[in-house]
């Protein structure tokens, strides 16, 4: 777990790898933290809505010879958002910041970071980059190690935002599970041994990329009991659309890998028992 490395120095190997700066002598090599998109499931309470309407703006090219009226331009736009508070009792995974030292390749671990604010906004899909699929909705995670806080801002489509807002208007007390992919470092030992239900700790840079996987509005148990007396369904799920067929394949491979891992463990256990019985005869 990450707690084993807390307080130790890490070394920046490259953009995607951190390693122990002073590994124990009994290790053949330093253990590593490797950067990739990691899945975080964040429970939100007291979700509130926000709408920002812009009407006009000023042209700030102040060195051009323009009258004040010529600088005033129309700028009609509307941005709708959901802002939530994290349910710390339900939160399973945690973020720490990888803080590089000045003029050094050494990196300190700071945290854990507390989620200050989660902002879900309607936005436009990404387009026109050779490394990012068109249609992906990107966001960010910003961290402030001095305050020990992390800020999350992610985006969804206009249609998905409308669905969420309509559901919250009908039932304002619904809770929200936000599933996001965060570009973060994970400990190689956890990657090899942890199950999907184990709590995980991740290292992030001061600013890193994020993208929504899914959002799930759901009712508490008391709300579910009340809904049994009506025809309404208090649960609504909104998922990000798959960008390529490979996305489905990746999920299937992950499930297959987990099955193989468990079968391998069972086989080795059977071999060990067989050898033990043979030696004790």
ABEGO torsion letter per residue (X at the ends): XAAAABGBBBBBABAABBBBABBBAABABBBBBBBBBBBBBBBBBGBBBBBBBBABBBBABAABBBBAAAABBBBBBBBBBBBBBBBAAABABBBBBBBBBBGBABBBBBOBBBBABBBBBBBBBBBGBAABBBGBBBBBBBBBAAAGBBBBBBBBBAAAAAAAAAAAAABAABBBBBBBBBBBBBBAAAAAABBAABBBBBBBBABBBBBBABBBBBBBAAAAAAAAABABBABBBBBBBBABAAAAAAAAAAAAAAAAAAAAAAAAAAAAAAAAAAAAX
